[in-house]
Amino acid sequence: MDDNLHSPQRRLIELRIEHADLDELIDRNALDRGSDELTLRRLKKRRLLLRDEIARLEAELEPPEPA
């Protein structure tokens, strides 16, 4: 059971959820005229890091098919 909590598949799901949450937060902040530009940039940077981590995990879990 404990192995399931730390599996790469579970981590991938958690990263995708966090990425989706950041998408929503960034969209809301972008619509708010009084939003802090620095905060918005930091959120976008975090979202990009998450996207890279998701891509890395997906590549690990789904090895390339032979040619």
Backbone atoms as SQL, in Angstrom:
CREATE TABLE atoms (id INTEGER PRIMARY KEY, chain TEXT, resi INTEGER, resn TEXT, atom TEXT, x REAL, y REAL, z REAL);
INSERT INTO atoms VALUES
  (1, 'A', 1, 'MET', 'N', 0.825, -1.198, 0.000),
  (2, 'A', 1, 'MET', 'CA', 0.000, 0.000, 0.000),
  (3, 'A', 1, 'MET', 'C', 0.869, 1.263, 0.000),
  (4, 'A', 2, 'ASP', 'N', 1.904, 1.276, 0.836),
  (5, 'A', 2, 'ASP', 'CA', 2.775, 2.446, 0.924),
  (6, 'A', 2, 'ASP', 'C', 3.508, 2.700, -0.385),
  (7, 'A', 3, 'ASP', 'N', 3.840, 1.626, -1.118),
  (8, 'A', 3, 'ASP', 'CA', 4.505, 1.777, -2.411),
  (9, 'A', 3, 'ASP', 'C', 3.609, 2.526, -3.390),
  (10, 'A', 4, 'ASN', 'N', 2.325, 2.316, -3.292),
  (11, 'A', 4, 'ASN', 'CA', 1.361, 2.974, -4.170),
  (12, 'A', 4, 'ASN', 'C', 1.345, 4.482, -3.977),
  (13, 'A', 5, 'LEU', 'N', 1.600, 4.927, -2.754),
  (14, 'A', 5, 'LEU', 'CA', 1.585, 6.358, -2.459),
  (15, 'A', 5, 'LEU', 'C', 2.742, 7.094, -3.107),
  (16, 'A', 6, 'HIS', 'N', 3.807, 6.385, -3.417),
  (17, 'A', 6, 'HIS', 'CA', 5.005, 7.019, -3.957),
  (18, 'A', 6, 'HIS', 'C', 5.327, 6.530, -5.373),
  (19, 'A', 7, 'SER', 'N', 4.347, 5.952, -6.037),
  (20, 'A', 7, 'SER', 'CA', 4.590, 5.428, -7.375),
  (21, 'A', 7, 'SER', 'C', 4.714, 6.576, -8.382),
  (22, 'A', 8, 'PRO', 'N', 5.454, 6.353, -9.454),
  (23, 'A', 8, 'PRO', 'CA', 5.577, 7.382, -10.497),
  (24, 'A', 8, 'PRO', 'C', 4.226, 7.745, -11.120),
  (25, 'A', 9, 'GLN', 'N', 3.330, 6.768, -11.225),
  (26, 'A', 9, 'GLN', 'CA', 2.011, 7.051, -11.785),
  (27, 'A', 9, 'GLN', 'C', 1.228, 8.017, -10.898),
  (28, 'A', 10, 'ARG', 'N', 1.307, 7.798, -9.595),
  (29, 'A', 10, 'ARG', 'CA', 0.617, 8.703, -8.666),
  (30, 'A', 10, 'ARG', 'C', 1.234, 10.101, -8.713),
  (31, 'A', 11, 'ARG', 'N', 2.557, 10.152, -8.770),
  (32, 'A', 11, 'ARG', 'CA', 3.246, 11.443, -8.856),
  (33, 'A', 11, 'ARG', 'C', 2.826, 12.190, -10.122),
  (34, 'A', 12, 'LEU', 'N', 2.687, 11.464, -11.218),
  (35, 'A', 12, 'LEU', 'CA', 2.265, 12.065, -12.479),
  (36, 'A', 12, 'LEU', 'C', 0.859, 12.662, -12.348),
  (37, 'A', 13, 'ILE', 'N', -0.023, 11.955, -11.707),
  (38, 'A', 13, 'ILE', 'CA', -1.378, 12.457, -11.490),
  (39, 'A', 13, 'ILE', 'C', -1.348, 13.722, -10.635),
  (40, 'A', 14, 'GLU', 'N', -0.552, 13.691, -9.575),
  (41, 'A', 14, 'GLU', 'CA', -0.450, 14.862, -8.693),
  (42, 'A', 14, 'GLU', 'C', 0.098, 16.071, -9.447),
  (43, 'A', 15, 'LEU', 'N', 1.099, 15.853, -10.292),
  (44, 'A', 15, 'LEU', 'CA', 1.678, 16.950, -11.072),
  (45, 'A', 15, 'LEU', 'C', 0.653, 17.510, -12.064),
  (46, 'A', 16, 'ARG', 'N', -0.109, 16.639, -12.693),
  (47, 'A', 16, 'ARG', 'CA', -1.135, 17.100, -13.641),
  (48, 'A', 16, 'ARG', 'C', -2.207, 17.927, -12.938),
  (49, 'A', 17, 'ILE', 'N', -2.586, 17.516, -11.744),
  (50, 'A', 17, 'ILE', 'CA', -3.584, 18.268, -10.971),
  (51, 'A', 17, 'ILE', 'C', -3.026, 19.636, -10.599),
  (52, 'A', 18, 'GLU', 'N', -1.788, 19.655, -10.117),
  (53, 'A', 18, 'GLU', 'CA', -1.162, 20.930, -9.745),
  (54, 'A', 18, 'GLU', 'C', -1.039, 21.849, -10.963),
  (55, 'A', 19, 'HIS', 'N', -0.703, 21.272, -12.121),
  (56, 'A', 19, 'HIS', 'CA', -0.587, 22.054, -13.357),
  (57, 'A', 19, 'HIS', 'C', -1.944, 22.655, -13.731),
  (58, 'A', 20, 'ALA', 'N', -2.992, 21.866, -13.633),
  (59, 'A', 20, 'ALA', 'CA', -4.332, 22.357, -13.946),
  (60, 'A', 20, 'ALA', 'C', -4.756, 23.461, -12.977),
  (61, 'A', 21, 'ASP', 'N', -4.426, 23.285, -11.711),
  (62, 'A', 21, 'ASP', 'CA', -4.736, 24.315, -10.711),
  (63, 'A', 21, 'ASP', 'C', -4.006, 25.622, -11.025),
  (64, 'A', 22, 'LEU', 'N', -2.738, 25.506, -11.417),
  (65, 'A', 22, 'LEU', 'CA', -1.972, 26.696, -11.777),
  (66, 'A', 22, 'LEU', 'C', -2.549, 27.369, -13.019),
  (67, 'A', 23, 'ASP', 'N', -2.988, 26.575, -13.987),
  (68, 'A', 23, 'ASP', 'CA', -3.630, 27.133, -15.178),
  (69, 'A', 23, 'ASP', 'C', -4.814, 28.016, -14.787),
  (70, 'A', 24, 'GLU', 'N', -5.642, 27.486, -13.911),
  (71, 'A', 24, 'GLU', 'CA', -6.826, 28.232, -13.474),
  (72, 'A', 24, 'GLU', 'C', -6.425, 29.499, -12.716),
  (73, 'A', 25, 'LEU', 'N', -5.456, 29.382, -11.827),
  (74, 'A', 25, 'LEU', 'CA', -4.995, 30.523, -11.047),
  (75, 'A', 25, 'LEU', 'C', -4.390, 31.605, -11.951),
  (76, 'A', 26, 'ILE', 'N', -3.602, 31.196, -12.927),
  (77, 'A', 26, 'ILE', 'CA', -2.993, 32.142, -13.866),
  (78, 'A', 26, 'ILE', 'C', -4.068, 32.836, -14.691),
  (79, 'A', 27, 'ASP', 'N', -5.050, 32.086, -15.146),
  (80, 'A', 27, 'ASP', 'CA', -6.146, 32.691, -15.921),
  (81, 'A', 27, 'ASP', 'C', -6.897, 33.729, -15.097),
  (82, 'A', 28, 'ARG', 'N', -7.177, 33.393, -13.841),
  (83, 'A', 28, 'ARG', 'CA', -7.892, 34.346, -12.980),
  (84, 'A', 28, 'ARG', 'C', -7.059, 35.589, -12.717),
  (85, 'A', 29, 'ASN', 'N', -5.763, 35.405, -12.476),
  (86, 'A', 29, 'ASN', 'CA', -4.887, 36.550, -12.216),
  (87, 'A', 29, 'ASN', 'C', -4.697, 37.407, -13.459),
  (88, 'A', 30, 'ALA', 'N', -4.682, 36.793, -14.619),
  (89, 'A', 30, 'ALA', 'CA', -4.517, 37.540, -15.863),
  (90, 'A', 30, 'ALA', 'C', -5.723, 38.437, -16.122),
  (91, 'A', 31, 'LEU', 'N', -6.887, 38.004, -15.687),
  (92, 'A', 31, 'LEU', 'CA', -8.106, 38.803, -15.871),
  (93, 'A', 31, 'LEU', 'C', -8.200, 39.943, -14.868),
  (94, 'A', 32, 'ASP', 'N', -7.538, 39.802, -13.748),
  (95, 'A', 32, 'ASP', 'CA', -7.577, 40.816, -12.692),
  (96, 'A', 32, 'ASP', 'C', -6.597, 41.940, -13.033),
  (97, 'A', 33, 'ARG', 'N', -7.107, 43.116, -13.284),
  (98, 'A', 33, 'ARG', 'CA', -6.277, 44.264, -13.689),
  (99, 'A', 33, 'ARG', 'C', -5.281, 44.670, -12.606),
  (100, 'A', 34, 'GLY', 'N', -5.612, 44.415, -11.367),
  (101, 'A', 34, 'GLY', 'CA', -4.737, 44.835, -10.273),
  (102, 'A', 34, 'GLY', 'C', -3.775, 43.744, -9.826),
  (103, 'A', 35, 'SER', 'N', -3.659, 42.674, -10.612),
  (104, 'A', 35, 'SER', 'CA', -2.814, 41.569, -10.184),
  (105, 'A', 35, 'SER', 'C', -1.332, 41.941, -10.259),
  (106, 'A', 36, 'ASP', 'N', -0.575, 41.315, -9.428),
  (107, 'A', 36, 'ASP', 'CA', 0.860, 41.549, -9.334),
  (108, 'A', 36, 'ASP', 'C', 1.574, 40.833, -10.480),
  (109, 'A', 37, 'GLU', 'N', 2.288, 41.582, -11.289),
  (110, 'A', 37, 'GLU', 'CA', 2.978, 41.028, -12.464),
  (111, 'A', 37, 'GLU', 'C', 4.063, 40.030, -12.064),
  (112, 'A', 38, 'LEU', 'N', 4.766, 40.303, -10.983),
  (113, 'A', 38, 'LEU', 'CA', 5.817, 39.403, -10.509),
  (114, 'A', 38, 'LEU', 'C', 5.217, 38.058, -10.083),
  (115, 'A', 39, 'THR', 'N', 4.123, 38.111, -9.369),
  (116, 'A', 39, 'THR', 'CA', 3.454, 36.880, -8.946),
  (117, 'A', 39, 'THR', 'C', 3.005, 36.077, -10.151),
  (118, 'A', 40, 'LEU', 'N', 2.464, 36.749, -11.140),
  (119, 'A', 40, 'LEU', 'CA', 2.005, 36.072, -12.350),
  (120, 'A', 40, 'LEU', 'C', 3.178, 35.396, -13.068),
  (121, 'A', 41, 'ARG', 'N', 4.305, 36.084, -13.152),
  (122, 'A', 41, 'ARG', 'CA', 5.491, 35.492, -13.788),
  (123, 'A', 41, 'ARG', 'C', 5.980, 34.269, -13.020),
  (124, 'A', 42, 'ARG', 'N', 5.949, 34.337, -11.699),
  (125, 'A', 42, 'ARG', 'CA', 6.383, 33.200, -10.879),
  (126, 'A', 42, 'ARG', 'C', 5.455, 32.002, -11.060),
  (127, 'A', 43, 'LEU', 'N', 4.159, 32.263, -11.128),
  (128, 'A', 43, 'LEU', 'CA', 3.197, 31.191, -11.357),
  (129, 'A', 43, 'LEU', 'C', 3.434, 30.532, -12.722),
  (130, 'A', 44, 'LYS', 'N', 3.691, 31.344, -13.726),
  (131, 'A', 44, 'LYS', 'CA', 3.940, 30.805, -15.066),
  (132, 'A', 44, 'LYS', 'C', 5.229, 29.988, -15.101),
  (133, 'A', 45, 'LYS', 'N', 6.240, 30.446, -14.392),
  (134, 'A', 45, 'LYS', 'CA', 7.500, 29.712, -14.335),
  (135, 'A', 45, 'LYS', 'C', 7.294, 28.364, -13.650),
  (136, 'A', 46, 'ARG', 'N', 6.553, 28.367, -12.563),
  (137, 'A', 46, 'ARG', 'CA', 6.248, 27.113, -11.851),
  (138, 'A', 46, 'ARG', 'C', 5.475, 26.164, -12.764),
  (139, 'A', 47, 'ARG', 'N', 4.536, 26.700, -13.534),
  (140, 'A', 47, 'ARG', 'CA', 3.743, 25.880, -14.457),
  (141, 'A', 47, 'ARG', 'C', 4.650, 25.242, -15.515),
  (142, 'A', 48, 'LEU', 'N', 5.623, 25.993, -16.024),
  (143, 'A', 48, 'LEU', 'CA', 6.554, 25.444, -17.007),
  (144, 'A', 48, 'LEU', 'C', 7.420, 24.336, -16.398),
  (145, 'A', 49, 'LEU', 'N', 7.864, 24.535, -15.170),
  (146, 'A', 49, 'LEU', 'CA', 8.642, 23.499, -14.494),
  (147, 'A', 49, 'LEU', 'C', 7.823, 22.225, -14.305),
  (148, 'A', 50, 'LEU', 'N', 6.555, 22.408, -13.967),
  (149, 'A', 50, 'LEU', 'CA', 5.672, 21.252, -13.816),
  (150, 'A', 50, 'LEU', 'C', 5.496, 20.530, -15.148),
  (151, 'A', 51, 'ARG', 'N', 5.330, 21.290, -16.216),
  (152, 'A', 51, 'ARG', 'CA', 5.156, 20.690, -17.544),
  (153, 'A', 51, 'ARG', 'C', 6.384, 19.862, -17.909),
  (154, 'A', 52, 'ASP', 'N', 7.573, 20.384, -17.625),
  (155, 'A', 52, 'ASP', 'CA', 8.800, 19.646, -17.901),
  (156, 'A', 52, 'ASP', 'C', 8.882, 18.367, -17.071),
  (157, 'A', 53, 'GLU', 'N', 8.520, 18.451, -15.808),
  (158, 'A', 53, 'GLU', 'CA', 8.542, 17.276, -14.931),
  (159, 'A', 53, 'GLU', 'C', 7.522, 16.238, -15.403),
  (160, 'A', 54, 'ILE', 'N', 6.352, 16.689, -15.823),
  (161, 'A', 54, 'ILE', 'CA', 5.333, 15.782, -16.354),
  (162, 'A', 54, 'ILE', 'C', 5.865, 15.066, -17.599),
  (163, 'A', 55, 'ALA', 'N', 6.479, 15.802, -18.499),
  (164, 'A', 55, 'ALA', 'CA', 7.028, 15.214, -19.722),
  (165, 'A', 55, 'ALA', 'C', 8.114, 14.193, -19.394),
  (166, 'A', 56, 'ARG', 'N', 8.965, 14.504, -18.415),
  (167, 'A', 56, 'ARG', 'CA', 10.021, 13.582, -18.019),
  (168, 'A', 56, 'ARG', 'C', 9.448, 12.287, -17.460),
  (169, 'A', 57, 'LEU', 'N', 8.452, 12.407, -16.588),
  (170, 'A', 57, 'LEU', 'CA', 7.822, 11.222, -16.006),
  (171, 'A', 57, 'LEU', 'C', 7.094, 10.402, -17.063),
  (172, 'A', 58, 'GLU', 'N', 6.403, 11.075, -17.978),
  (173, 'A', 58, 'GLU', 'CA', 5.711, 10.353, -19.040),
  (174, 'A', 58, 'GLU', 'C', 6.697, 9.570, -19.900),
  (175, 'A', 59, 'ALA', 'N', 7.840, 10.159, -20.171),
  (176, 'A', 59, 'ALA', 'CA', 8.865, 9.465, -20.963),
  (177, 'A', 59, 'ALA', 'C', 9.403, 8.257, -20.221),
  (178, 'A', 60, 'GLU', 'N', 9.527, 8.361, -18.917),
  (179, 'A', 60, 'GLU', 'CA', 9.984, 7.234, -18.116),
  (180, 'A', 60, 'GLU', 'C', 8.964, 6.101, -18.106),
  (181, 'A', 61, 'LEU', 'N', 7.693, 6.472, -17.980),
  (182, 'A', 61, 'LEU', 'CA', 6.638, 5.476, -17.870),
  (183, 'A', 61, 'LEU', 'C', 6.264, 4.863, -19.213),
  (184, 'A', 62, 'GLU', 'N', 6.442, 5.602, -20.290),
  (185, 'A', 62, 'GLU', 'CA', 6.089, 5.125, -21.615),
  (186, 'A', 62, 'GLU', 'C', 7.333, 5.182, -22.495),
  (187, 'A', 63, 'PRO', 'N', 8.175, 4.152, -22.430),
  (188, 'A', 63, 'PRO', 'CA', 9.391, 4.186, -23.233),
  (189, 'A', 63, 'PRO', 'C', 9.057, 4.233, -24.729),
  (190, 'A', 64, 'PRO', 'N', 9.944, 4.806, -25.541),
  (191, 'A', 64, 'PRO', 'CA', 9.668, 4.923, -26.969),
  (192, 'A', 64, 'PRO', 'C', 9.506, 3.551, -27.623),
  (193, 'A', 65, 'GLU', 'N', 8.619, 3.488, -28.605),
  (194, 'A', 65, 'GLU', 'CA', 8.393, 2.236, -29.308),
  (195, 'A', 65, 'GLU', 'C', 9.539, 1.989, -30.290),
  (196, 'A', 66, 'PRO', 'N', 9.904, 0.727, -30.451),
  (197, 'A', 66, 'PRO', 'CA', 10.971, 0.426, -31.409),
  (198, 'A', 66, 'PRO', 'C', 10.546, 0.780, -32.834),
  (199, 'A', 67, 'ALA', 'N', 11.509, 1.173, -33.632),
  (200, 'A', 67, 'ALA', 'CA', 11.221, 1.591, -35.012),
  (201, 'A', 67, 'ALA', 'C', 10.930, 0.413, -35.900);
